[in-house]
Amino acid sequence: MNRKSQFSYVCNACGLCCHQKVITLSPYDLLRLARAAGISTRETIDRFTIRRGSILKFTDDGACVMLEDARCGVHRGRPVACRLYPLGIERRQIADDENFVMLEPAAGSLGLYGIDGSVNDFVEAQGVAEYLAANARYAALLAVFRERIVATVDFDRVEPREFWRRAVREALAESNYDANPLIDAMFDAGGIEGAGIDEAEIVTEHIKCLAQMVERESNSEILAAAAVMLAVSLGYSPNEVH
Ligand code: SF4
């Protein structure tokens, strides 16, 4: 589906779509969640996420930790995946395109699907534009990562496929992963996110700070795992990193 495709959806607040999901978070999602919850990005990571801040946490009974009765407890800061639901977005950085897909409704969902509007109407109404714009700005960091990785690895001596396989394994591990200051800084704006500062300004400062960290990092494995994590958190395939 593209933005002109006919589509409409009415949410009847049954809360069923907030169960049994894997919701990947971008650095911007994390920032918005933290602001909506009124806590720091560090506390948000610790309380509400798994995999170093990159996935929303769900309780043992399958509900999102943000769900309060059948309502989202952070509605104004809900992640882009929740805003888009029941659509998903497939992105390819190289082609710079987007494709929308209709997701399977939750069993028993009271949501009403229709064709009374367009995908674009729906996406606009959900406030998705600022998330996509912020994600595009973070995506520019992937080029900085690539350049630094090429400068730190001798691919005549290191087998590239094995190098990237290790990076993907490390980035996607849910436990027993190695310390990675770049991944930590990616999701934890580390104080820049203070109240009163405009979100666009925070994103600018955060990206600048991350770019400087990438330039200073000389450990290629740390760089590669962080690059994969960033790509995945922005909705790209890990293969788009290299
Ligand atoms: S963040 Fe809110 S909308 Fe998204 S799954 Fe959790 S409770 Fe539902």
Boltz pocket constraint, residues with backbone or C-beta under 6 A from the ligand:
constraints:
  - pocket:
      binder: B
      contacts: [[A, 17], [A, 18], [A, 19], [A, 23], [A, 64], [A, 65], [A, 66], [A, 67], [A, 68], [A, 71], [A, 72], [A, 73], [A, 74], [A, 75], [A, 78], [A, 79], [A, 82]]
      max_distance: 6.0
